[in-house]
């Protein structure tokens, strides 16, 4: 396994759900997570992602794009919170290509990362979210 950005790979059994309606970016997300030993699922449809999260208790972290056609990232986070027991302690990370839309997220505990993603910042947010989910 390579050492990308000076970060050492971390192996964990917990899963990450990556949601973005830009389907071309999903394989890149998945490869990155797997390179660092994380088990990740990807989905381009937020409603399908919600269904998977609800029925998959191993998912501990949701990384979602903020602006999507069917349901935006805020709506997806709200839906997860409404449909998943709080004791699952799912952590959220939002990515956005639009700096102005960052202000739409009113939860200071959810990191918002701008696209194109800074690799070190992204992996640092994933590591923190995984630790907080435990």
Biotite code that builds the C-alpha atoms (Angstrom):
import biotite.structure as struc

atoms = struc.array([
    struc.Atom([0.000, 0.000, 0.000], chain_id="A", res_id=1, res_name="UNK", atom_name="CA", element="C"),
    struc.Atom([1.308, 3.426, -0.838], chain_id="A", res_id=2, res_name="UNK", atom_name="CA", element="C"),
    struc.Atom([1.765, 6.314, 1.531], chain_id="A", res_id=3, res_name="UNK", atom_name="CA", element="C"),
    struc.Atom([-0.245, 9.136, -0.082], chain_id="A", res_id=4, res_name="UNK", atom_name="CA", element="C"),
    struc.Atom([0.256, 12.635, 1.221], chain_id="A", res_id=5, res_name="UNK", atom_name="CA", element="C"),
    struc.Atom([2.437, 11.428, 4.097], chain_id="A", res_id=6, res_name="UNK", atom_name="CA", element="C"),
    struc.Atom([-0.469, 9.575, 5.696], chain_id="A", res_id=7, res_name="UNK", atom_name="CA", element="C"),
    struc.Atom([-0.185, 5.962, 6.717], chain_id="A", res_id=8, res_name="UNK", atom_name="CA", element="C"),
    struc.Atom([-2.944, 3.569, 5.627], chain_id="A", res_id=9, res_name="UNK", atom_name="CA", element="C"),
    struc.Atom([-5.412, 2.618, 8.336], chain_id="A", res_id=10, res_name="UNK", atom_name="CA", element="C"),
    struc.Atom([-7.310, -0.636, 8.214], chain_id="A", res_id=11, res_name="UNK", atom_name="CA", element="C"),
    struc.Atom([-10.802, -0.743, 9.651], chain_id="A", res_id=12, res_name="UNK", atom_name="CA", element="C"),
    struc.Atom([-13.851, -2.977, 9.335], chain_id="A", res_id=13, res_name="UNK", atom_name="CA", element="C"),
    struc.Atom([-16.252, -0.014, 9.449], chain_id="A", res_id=14, res_name="UNK", atom_name="CA", element="C"),
    struc.Atom([-17.756, 1.145, 6.179], chain_id="A", res_id=15, res_name="UNK", atom_name="CA", element="C"),
    struc.Atom([-18.031, 4.476, 4.428], chain_id="A", res_id=16, res_name="UNK", atom_name="CA", element="C"),
    struc.Atom([-20.825, 5.495, 2.043], chain_id="A", res_id=17, res_name="UNK", atom_name="CA", element="C"),
    struc.Atom([-19.723, 7.949, -0.655], chain_id="A", res_id=18, res_name="UNK", atom_name="CA", element="C"),
    struc.Atom([-22.580, 9.732, -2.461], chain_id="A", res_id=19, res_name="UNK", atom_name="CA", element="C"),
    struc.Atom([-22.138, 11.984, -5.474], chain_id="A", res_id=20, res_name="UNK", atom_name="CA", element="C"),
    struc.Atom([-24.347, 12.369, -8.528], chain_id="A", res_id=21, res_name="UNK", atom_name="CA", element="C"),
    struc.Atom([-21.225, 12.912, -10.638], chain_id="A", res_id=22, res_name="UNK", atom_name="CA", element="C"),
    struc.Atom([-20.760, 9.222, -11.406], chain_id="A", res_id=23, res_name="UNK", atom_name="CA", element="C"),
    struc.Atom([-17.278, 9.670, -12.885], chain_id="A", res_id=24, res_name="UNK", atom_name="CA", element="C"),
    struc.Atom([-15.847, 10.658, -9.487], chain_id="A", res_id=25, res_name="UNK", atom_name="CA", element="C"),
    struc.Atom([-17.198, 7.640, -7.570], chain_id="A", res_id=26, res_name="UNK", atom_name="CA", element="C"),
    struc.Atom([-14.557, 5.117, -8.731], chain_id="A", res_id=27, res_name="UNK", atom_name="CA", element="C"),
    struc.Atom([-11.843, 7.568, -7.699], chain_id="A", res_id=28, res_name="UNK", atom_name="CA", element="C"),
    struc.Atom([-13.376, 7.924, -4.230], chain_id="A", res_id=29, res_name="UNK", atom_name="CA", element="C"),
    struc.Atom([-13.654, 4.159, -3.869], chain_id="A", res_id=30, res_name="UNK", atom_name="CA", element="C"),
    struc.Atom([-10.063, 3.529, -5.003], chain_id="A", res_id=31, res_name="UNK", atom_name="CA", element="C"),
    struc.Atom([-8.789, 6.132, -2.562], chain_id="A", res_id=32, res_name="UNK", atom_name="CA", element="C"),
    struc.Atom([-10.679, 4.626, 0.365], chain_id="A", res_id=33, res_name="UNK", atom_name="CA", element="C"),
    struc.Atom([-9.541, 1.109, -0.503], chain_id="A", res_id=34, res_name="UNK", atom_name="CA", element="C"),
    struc.Atom([-5.922, 2.284, -0.859], chain_id="A", res_id=35, res_name="UNK", atom_name="CA", element="C"),
    struc.Atom([-6.150, 3.381, 2.761], chain_id="A", res_id=36, res_name="UNK", atom_name="CA", element="C"),
    struc.Atom([-7.772, 0.166, 3.948], chain_id="A", res_id=37, res_name="UNK", atom_name="CA", element="C"),
    struc.Atom([-11.309, 1.447, 4.316], chain_id="A", res_id=38, res_name="UNK", atom_name="CA", element="C"),
    struc.Atom([-14.330, -0.513, 3.161], chain_id="A", res_id=39, res_name="UNK", atom_name="CA", element="C"),
    struc.Atom([-16.418, 1.862, 1.056], chain_id="A", res_id=40, res_name="UNK", atom_name="CA", element="C"),
    struc.Atom([-19.641, 1.792, -0.900], chain_id="A", res_id=41, res_name="UNK", atom_name="CA", element="C"),
    struc.Atom([-20.520, 4.363, -3.561], chain_id="A", res_id=42, res_name="UNK", atom_name="CA", element="C"),
    struc.Atom([-23.866, 5.552, -4.826], chain_id="A", res_id=43, res_name="UNK", atom_name="CA", element="C"),
    struc.Atom([-24.942, 8.226, -7.323], chain_id="A", res_id=44, res_name="UNK", atom_name="CA", element="C"),
    struc.Atom([-28.576, 8.230, -6.192], chain_id="A", res_id=45, res_name="UNK", atom_name="CA", element="C"),
    struc.Atom([-29.119, 9.758, -2.725], chain_id="A", res_id=46, res_name="UNK", atom_name="CA", element="C"),
    struc.Atom([-32.387, 7.863, -2.202], chain_id="A", res_id=47, res_name="UNK", atom_name="CA", element="C"),
    struc.Atom([-30.690, 4.541, -2.940], chain_id="A", res_id=48, res_name="UNK", atom_name="CA", element="C"),
    struc.Atom([-27.841, 5.557, -0.639], chain_id="A", res_id=49, res_name="UNK", atom_name="CA", element="C"),
    struc.Atom([-30.340, 6.245, 2.156], chain_id="A", res_id=50, res_name="UNK", atom_name="CA", element="C"),
    struc.Atom([-31.884, 2.814, 1.688], chain_id="A", res_id=51, res_name="UNK", atom_name="CA", element="C"),
    struc.Atom([-28.467, 1.154, 1.833], chain_id="A", res_id=52, res_name="UNK", atom_name="CA", element="C"),
    struc.Atom([-27.447, 3.120, 4.926], chain_id="A", res_id=53, res_name="UNK", atom_name="CA", element="C"),
    struc.Atom([-30.669, 2.214, 6.745], chain_id="A", res_id=54, res_name="UNK", atom_name="CA", element="C"),
    struc.Atom([-30.234, -1.506, 6.107], chain_id="A", res_id=55, res_name="UNK", atom_name="CA", element="C"),
    struc.Atom([-26.426, -1.665, 6.528], chain_id="A", res_id=56, res_name="UNK", atom_name="CA", element="C"),
    struc.Atom([-25.416, -1.168, 10.161], chain_id="A", res_id=57, res_name="UNK", atom_name="CA", element="C"),
    struc.Atom([-21.709, -1.355, 9.272], chain_id="A", res_id=58, res_name="UNK", atom_name="CA", element="C"),
    struc.Atom([-21.863, 2.059, 7.601], chain_id="A", res_id=59, res_name="UNK", atom_name="CA", element="C"),
    struc.Atom([-20.384, 4.546, 10.037], chain_id="A", res_id=60, res_name="UNK", atom_name="CA", element="C"),
    struc.Atom([-19.509, 7.526, 7.807], chain_id="A", res_id=61, res_name="UNK", atom_name="CA", element="C"),
    struc.Atom([-21.483, 9.260, 5.063], chain_id="A", res_id=62, res_name="UNK", atom_name="CA", element="C"),
    struc.Atom([-19.533, 11.428, 2.631], chain_id="A", res_id=63, res_name="UNK", atom_name="CA", element="C"),
    struc.Atom([-22.004, 13.330, 0.472], chain_id="A", res_id=64, res_name="UNK", atom_name="CA", element="C"),
    struc.Atom([-21.885, 15.947, -2.214], chain_id="A", res_id=65, res_name="UNK", atom_name="CA", element="C"),
    struc.Atom([-23.817, 19.048, -1.190], chain_id="A", res_id=66, res_name="UNK", atom_name="CA", element="C"),
    struc.Atom([-25.488, 19.805, -4.525], chain_id="A", res_id=67, res_name="UNK", atom_name="CA", element="C"),
    struc.Atom([-27.242, 16.884, -6.199], chain_id="A", res_id=68, res_name="UNK", atom_name="CA", element="C"),
    struc.Atom([-30.276, 16.756, -8.480], chain_id="A", res_id=69, res_name="UNK", atom_name="CA", element="C"),
    struc.Atom([-32.669, 14.376, -6.668], chain_id="A", res_id=70, res_name="UNK", atom_name="CA", element="C"),
    struc.Atom([-31.865, 15.239, -3.070], chain_id="A", res_id=71, res_name="UNK", atom_name="CA", element="C"),
    struc.Atom([-29.114, 17.555, -1.866], chain_id="A", res_id=72, res_name="UNK", atom_name="CA", element="C"),
    struc.Atom([-26.568, 16.563, 0.749], chain_id="A", res_id=73, res_name="UNK", atom_name="CA", element="C"),
    struc.Atom([-28.401, 18.409, 3.518], chain_id="A", res_id=74, res_name="UNK", atom_name="CA", element="C"),
    struc.Atom([-31.606, 16.522, 2.669], chain_id="A", res_id=75, res_name="UNK", atom_name="CA", element="C"),
    struc.Atom([-29.706, 13.232, 2.678], chain_id="A", res_id=76, res_name="UNK", atom_name="CA", element="C"),
    struc.Atom([-28.161, 13.948, 6.073], chain_id="A", res_id=77, res_name="UNK", atom_name="CA", element="C"),
    struc.Atom([-31.572, 14.927, 7.459], chain_id="A", res_id=78, res_name="UNK", atom_name="CA", element="C"),
    struc.Atom([-33.109, 11.730, 6.030], chain_id="A", res_id=79, res_name="UNK", atom_name="CA", element="C"),
    struc.Atom([-30.368, 9.579, 7.563], chain_id="A", res_id=80, res_name="UNK", atom_name="CA", element="C"),
    struc.Atom([-30.886, 11.254, 10.927], chain_id="A", res_id=81, res_name="UNK", atom_name="CA", element="C"),
    struc.Atom([-34.652, 10.651, 10.661], chain_id="A", res_id=82, res_name="UNK", atom_name="CA", element="C"),
    struc.Atom([-34.365, 6.994, 9.626], chain_id="A", res_id=83, res_name="UNK", atom_name="CA", element="C"),
    struc.Atom([-31.359, 5.649, 11.528], chain_id="A", res_id=84, res_name="UNK", atom_name="CA", element="C"),
    struc.Atom([-31.207, 5.116, 15.281], chain_id="A", res_id=85, res_name="UNK", atom_name="CA", element="C"),
    struc.Atom([-28.983, 7.718, 16.980], chain_id="A", res_id=86, res_name="UNK", atom_name="CA", element="C"),
    struc.Atom([-26.952, 4.988, 18.689], chain_id="A", res_id=87, res_name="UNK", atom_name="CA", element="C"),
    struc.Atom([-25.451, 4.100, 15.279], chain_id="A", res_id=88, res_name="UNK", atom_name="CA", element="C"),
    struc.Atom([-23.586, 7.404, 15.581], chain_id="A", res_id=89, res_name="UNK", atom_name="CA", element="C"),
    struc.Atom([-23.160, 7.937, 11.842], chain_id="A", res_id=90, res_name="UNK", atom_name="CA", element="C"),
    struc.Atom([-20.686, 10.711, 11.061], chain_id="A", res_id=91, res_name="UNK", atom_name="CA", element="C"),
    struc.Atom([-21.078, 13.083, 8.121], chain_id="A", res_id=92, res_name="UNK", atom_name="CA", element="C"),
    struc.Atom([-18.679, 14.801, 5.731], chain_id="A", res_id=93, res_name="UNK", atom_name="CA", element="C"),
    struc.Atom([-19.931, 17.146, 3.007], chain_id="A", res_id=94, res_name="UNK", atom_name="CA", element="C"),
    struc.Atom([-18.066, 17.972, -0.200], chain_id="A", res_id=95, res_name="UNK", atom_name="CA", element="C"),
    struc.Atom([-19.016, 20.827, -2.479], chain_id="A", res_id=96, res_name="UNK", atom_name="CA", element="C"),
    struc.Atom([-17.791, 22.476, -5.630], chain_id="A", res_id=97, res_name="UNK", atom_name="CA", element="C"),
    struc.Atom([-19.517, 25.707, -4.655], chain_id="A", res_id=98, res_name="UNK", atom_name="CA", element="C"),
    struc.Atom([-17.950, 27.681, -1.815], chain_id="A", res_id=99, res_name="UNK", atom_name="CA", element="C"),
    struc.Atom([-21.055, 29.887, -1.492], chain_id="A", res_id=100, res_name="UNK", atom_name="CA", element="C"),
    struc.Atom([-23.271, 26.860, -0.726], chain_id="A", res_id=101, res_name="UNK", atom_name="CA", element="C"),
    struc.Atom([-21.169, 25.931, 2.323], chain_id="A", res_id=102, res_name="UNK", atom_name="CA", element="C"),
    struc.Atom([-23.213, 28.392, 4.363], chain_id="A", res_id=103, res_name="UNK", atom_name="CA", element="C"),
    struc.Atom([-26.348, 26.303, 3.756], chain_id="A", res_id=104, res_name="UNK", atom_name="CA", element="C"),
    struc.Atom([-25.052, 23.689, 6.163], chain_id="A", res_id=105, res_name="UNK", atom_name="CA", element="C"),
    struc.Atom([-25.860, 24.966, 9.639], chain_id="A", res_id=106, res_name="UNK", atom_name="CA", element="C"),
    struc.Atom([-24.163, 22.178, 11.620], chain_id="A", res_id=107, res_name="UNK", atom_name="CA", element="C"),
    struc.Atom([-20.664, 23.269, 12.692], chain_id="A", res_id=108, res_name="UNK", atom_name="CA", element="C"),
    struc.Atom([-19.765, 19.659, 13.588], chain_id="A", res_id=109, res_name="UNK", atom_name="CA", element="C"),
    struc.Atom([-19.993, 18.513, 9.957], chain_id="A", res_id=110, res_name="UNK", atom_name="CA", element="C"),
    struc.Atom([-16.844, 19.251, 7.971], chain_id="A", res_id=111, res_name="UNK", atom_name="CA", element="C"),
    struc.Atom([-17.390, 20.794, 4.545], chain_id="A", res_id=112, res_name="UNK", atom_name="CA", element="C"),
    struc.Atom([-14.578, 20.239, 2.050], chain_id="A", res_id=113, res_name="UNK", atom_name="CA", element="C"),
    struc.Atom([-14.327, 22.025, -1.278], chain_id="A", res_id=114, res_name="UNK", atom_name="CA", element="C"),
    struc.Atom([-13.842, 20.260, -4.607], chain_id="A", res_id=115, res_name="UNK", atom_name="CA", element="C"),
    struc.Atom([-11.386, 19.544, -5.971], chain_id="A", res_id=116, res_name="UNK", atom_name="CA", element="C"),
    struc.Atom([-10.590, 17.800, -2.730], chain_id="A", res_id=117, res_name="UNK", atom_name="CA", element="C"),
    struc.Atom([-7.353, 18.392, -0.899], chain_id="A", res_id=118, res_name="UNK", atom_name="CA", element="C"),
    struc.Atom([-6.240, 14.793, -0.378], chain_id="A", res_id=119, res_name="UNK", atom_name="CA", element="C"),
    struc.Atom([-4.660, 15.355, 3.037], chain_id="A", res_id=120, res_name="UNK", atom_name="CA", element="C"),
    struc.Atom([-7.696, 17.279, 4.352], chain_id="A", res_id=121, res_name="UNK", atom_name="CA", element="C"),
    struc.Atom([-10.079, 14.634, 2.998], chain_id="A", res_id=122, res_name="UNK", atom_name="CA", element="C"),
    struc.Atom([-8.215, 11.712, 4.540], chain_id="A", res_id=123, res_name="UNK", atom_name="CA", element="C"),
    struc.Atom([-7.846, 13.603, 7.808], chain_id="A", res_id=124, res_name="UNK", atom_name="CA", element="C"),
    struc.Atom([-11.626, 14.186, 7.886], chain_id="A", res_id=125, res_name="UNK", atom_name="CA", element="C"),
    struc.Atom([-12.248, 10.488, 7.150], chain_id="A", res_id=126, res_name="UNK", atom_name="CA", element="C"),
    struc.Atom([-9.899, 9.391, 9.956], chain_id="A", res_id=127, res_name="UNK", atom_name="CA", element="C"),
    struc.Atom([-11.549, 11.771, 12.432], chain_id="A", res_id=128, res_name="UNK", atom_name="CA", element="C"),
    struc.Atom([-15.055, 10.689, 11.404], chain_id="A", res_id=129, res_name="UNK", atom_name="CA", element="C"),
    struc.Atom([-14.126, 7.017, 11.745], chain_id="A", res_id=130, res_name="UNK", atom_name="CA", element="C"),
    struc.Atom([-12.685, 7.649, 15.213], chain_id="A", res_id=131, res_name="UNK", atom_name="CA", element="C"),
    struc.Atom([-15.756, 9.678, 16.269], chain_id="A", res_id=132, res_name="UNK", atom_name="CA", element="C"),
    struc.Atom([-18.085, 6.915, 15.027], chain_id="A", res_id=133, res_name="UNK", atom_name="CA", element="C"),
    struc.Atom([-16.612, 4.406, 17.463], chain_id="A", res_id=134, res_name="UNK", atom_name="CA", element="C"),
])
